[in-house]
Amino acid sequence: MDLRESFGVTVKAIRRSKGLPQTAVGINQGYVSELENGQKTPTLPKMAAIAKNLGVHPLTLLTAVYSNMGPEDSDELLARVVSELQSLK
């Protein structure tokens, strides 16, 4: 699964798990449909708005996206991020 497809699948899964309609994502429904079907890629500001409207931090959304792509699961990804952030200090 590529990044665009994983982003769409992840947004759809989070949205559905919270019982939200596509319109609750805060962007027009047609755009959300295209996004969830892997036909569109959001800009960074749109991605942040999507995460906010889903009630998650943008890093949570991106971690879930990359976890869906594998091979690392979310715990491995978060440990890697923490390590990389510490090395940047």
N, C-alpha and C positions, 0 to 999 in steps of 0.2 A: 504494500500500500504506500503510495507517495504522500508527501506532506499535505498537499491540497485536499486529497481524499480523506486523509486522517483527520484534518482539521474539521471538515464537514461532518464526518461520522461522529466525532467527539462532541461537537456543538449540538448535534441532534440528540445524542444520548443524554447529555446533561440536561438539555431543554426538556426532553420527555420525562426524565427521572424526577424533575421538579414539577411536572404537569403543566408546563407553560406552552402556550401557542406560539407559532412562529412570530407573530406580531409583538410578542413580549420581549423579543430580542432587541427591539427598538429601532430596527431598520425596516424598510418596506418588506412585506411578506415575499414578494417575488425574488428579491435579492437574497433573503434568508434561504429560500428554497434552492436557489442556484448554489449558494454557499454550502448548504448541507449535502448537495449532490456532487460536490467537488468541481463545479463549473466556474466558481469565482474564488478569488483569493483576496482577503481583506487587507487594507492598509493597516499600519500599526495603530493609528487612532481608532479605526473601526474595530480592530481586534480588542483593544482595551474597552471600548464601549460594549461590545458583545459580552466580554467577561463580566463587566459590571452588571449588565442586565441579567446575566445568568446567576449572579450572586456569588461569583468566584473571583479570586485574584487572577490577573493575567498570567502570572507564572504557574498557577494551578492549571489553568486551561492549557498552556503550552506543555506542561509536564504530562498531562493526560494525552495530548496529541502525540507527543514523542513516545510515550509508553505504549500507545496503540500501534505504533509503527514497529516497535521492538528494535533490537533484541533485549534492551534493558527495560526492566519494570520500573515503576515510579520510585520505589525505594532506592534502586541503584542510580537512577537519574538524579534524585535529590542529593544523594551522597556525593556524586560527581560534581554537582553544582556547588555544594558547600566547599568541597576541596578546591575547586577552581577559583571560587571567590576569595578564599583564604590566601591562595597563591598570588592574587592580584593586589593584596594589601601592601 
